[in-house]
Amino acid sequence: QQDNAAELKGTTRLVIENIRGRINKISADIKNVGGQDTESLNWSISVTGGLLKRIDLRTTGSITSLLTQSETTIITDRIPLGLGRLEITVTGEASGGTSVTQTAKGFKLFFFVIGVRM
């Protein structure tokens, strides 16, 4: 048990929370719940769907550091005008190979992204 606790204390562990819709955008929180700061974090948010599958957006970015027990909010680029169901995939990968993926579903109603559920 103690070896396992010591191992977790020295690693980065990411959690993706609060995927939510905004006007023409999606946001999500990435939190470092591990025992070690991360020096580099690459993230992406993929949004697909809509009527006739016309919405296909991928936004990527990087964060230079994320301290342990802290979080940051990431936001997509502007999502095109549309209507229909959306599938949202948020991925975060820290230096050292630690990665996490979270999916959610939502609905695009012209300018608004509503009903986002993980």
N, C-alpha and C positions, 0 to 999 in steps of 0.2 A: 504493500500500500504506500509506504513512504517513498519508494523508488518512483512509483507512478506519479505521485504528487510533485516530487522534485523535477521529474521530466516535464510535466505540464507547466511548472513555474518558469522554465527556461525556454518556452516556445511561444511563437505567435499563434493566436487562434482568432479567426475572424468570424463574425456573425453579421448577417444582413437582416435588417429589420425595417419596419415602417415603409414598405413600398406603397406609394400613394400617388394619386393623380392630381394634376394641377391644370391650369389652363394651357393646353397644347404641350404639356411636358409631363414627365414622370420623375419622381425623386425617390431616393432610398437612403437609408443610413447604414454605413458600414462601421462596425464596432470591433475593436481589438480587445478581446476578453482574456487573452493569454497573459503570461507572465513576462513577456519580452516585447520591447518596442520593435516596430517594423521600420526598416530604413527605406523601403520602396514598396509601393502598392499600386498595381495596375488594376483598373476596373473597366467594366463594360456594362451597358444596358442595351438589350435588344428588344425591340417592340415590333411584333408582326401581327397581321390580321386585317380586320376591316372587311367591308363588302368587297367581294372579288379579290381578296388578299392584296389589296393595293398599298397597304401600309407595311413598309419594310425599312425600319430605321435601326441603326446601330451607332451608339455614342460611346466613345472610349476616352480614357484619361488616366492620369497617374497622380499619385500623392507622394511627396518626397519622404514624409515620415508620419507614422501614426503611433502615438504613445500608448502604452498599456492602459487599459480601462478608459480609453477615450473613443470618441466617435466622430465621424464626419459625414456630411450630407452630399450626395452626388446627384446631378440633375441631367436629364437628356437634353439634346438639342430640340428645337421646335419640331413637333410631330405634325405631319401634313393634315389638312382638313379631311375629315372622314366620318364614317359611320360604321359601327359593327363591333364585334368582339375582338379583344386584343389578348395576345399572349406576351407576357413580359418576363424576361430572363435577366437577372442581375448576377454578375460574376465579379469576384475580387480575388486577386492573387498577390500574395506578399512575397518579398524576397525570401528565399529558402524553400520555395515550392508550396507553401501553405495556401490552399485555395478553397473557396466556398462558392456555391451557386444556389440561388433561390429563385423560384418561379412564382408568378402571380397571374391572375386573369383580371381583365377589366373590360370596359366598354367605352368606345369613342363615340361621342355625340357631338358632331361638328367640331367646336372648339374645345370641348371639355372631355377629360378622361374621368369617368365615374365608376363607382362600384368595384374598386380594386380590392381583390382578396387574395391572400397568400394561401 
